[in-house]
Amino acid sequence: MILYFIYILIGVSIFTSYRLIFGPTIQDALIALNSLSIIFIVILVLYSIDTGNPFFLDIAISFLLLDFVGMIAFTKYLGREGSR
């Protein structure tokens, strides 16, 4: 049952990657990249629940922290870029 949700999330990530590639602005691409990383983290969590292996939860938490720090750094860079 959980694998069906994983397949649905993979389908959603295809539409999100379209916005990442063909986004009209850099902000659209940034939100699409953040959405793709969240989808990947949810897939890891669902796979961990399905297999009963807690190792994938550790990987998901690590990716979540890296995504958060990367998003903060990138938005700070975009804010500094517009003020010049």
Sequence and secondary structure as in RCSB ss.txt:
>XXXX:A:sequence
MILYFIYILIGVSIFTSYRLIFGPTIQDALIALNSLSIIFIVILVLYSIDTGNPFFLDIAISFLLLDFVGMIAFT
KYLGREGSR
>XXXX:A:secstr
 HHHHHHHHHHHHHHHHHHHHH SSHHHHHHHHHHHHHHHHHHHHHHHHHHT THHHHHHHHHHHHHHHHHHHHH
HHHHHHHT 
